[in-house]
Amino acid sequence: MKRTSCLLLLACLPLGAHAYPIELEKQLNGAEVSATTQDIDLNMAALMLYNYGQRDAECTAIFRSGPEAPRIRRKALTAGASSNMTVKFTRSVIRLRVDLTCKPK
């Protein structure tokens, strides 16, 4: 009985559990932008942006993961557009910090 319940418990666990915490710091400066983070793999992440405002916006994201050099991504979002920013690090990510700065055009 114990063996069967242990096997069932192991079968319910996700095989690819590789989630890590992502801290998102936003400075929108009046831009109407929505941002959502997502971990893709052990060393990859994405930032999904959506401009729900009436004006275009320019966004810059700085991705920081431990001792590696920060990765910088820039996007120009037209009104009503969405876009993704992806980043890949050489090491596995333990904690990711993202600084997002947007400004309306």
ZITA-V858360 format. One line per field, one symbol per residue. burial: I if it has 9 or more other C-alpha atoms within 8 Angstrom, else O. Layout:
BEGIN
burial=???
END
This chain:
BEGIN
burial=OOOOOOOOOOOOOOOOOOOIOIOIOOOIOOIOIOOOIOIOOIIIIIIIIIIIIOIIIIIIIIIIIOOOOOOOOIIOIIIIIIIOIOIOIOOOIOIIIIIIIIIIO
END
